[in-house]
């Protein structure tokens, strides 16, 4: 301690930094926003979702994984992604999560959807296969919602409040999605 009355005070008067309860190991988004973007974009949002999860996981762990190939070939990487989610728990309060069950269900839905999409392109059983592709959006979206809820909880933001609002890019994707829906429905209603 110094007796110099002109010396700067030793106490720390800085504002305390806000402590965020979520980490960024995986992509945190509110399930409401996820479902809206998923359904509005005819499921294309799932590709972005896969990319963001792999990119954030790679950044946090520095494992050297390549997010773009894992997104393109996501059907082969669902199990490892979900296993990484199950191994992570920012709060230390989450119990075990059956990642294998969710990953297997997602793989089955993705493969089925891809097969139907290819058959649809060949004009087989028109418009029933096209309808089947659209119907598969529902169970896939609901499964994705459950996985996202687990990711949010394991990253410390159970409600996904840190990413619940829509950005301008999200709105643009929704507008593009509406156009995709119009084209998809027109394709089913108007014969070749």
Buried (B, 14 or more C-beta within 10 A) or exposed (E): EEEEEEEEEEEEEEEEEEEEEBBBBBBBBBBEBBBBBBBBBBBBBBEBBBBBBBBBBBEBEEEEBEBEEBBBEBBEBBBBBBBBBBEBBBBEEBEEBEBEEBBBBBBBBBEBBEEBBEBBEEEEEBBEBBBBBBEBBEBBBEBBBEBBBBBBBBBBBBEBEBBBEEEEEBEEBBEBBEEBBEEBEEBBEEEE
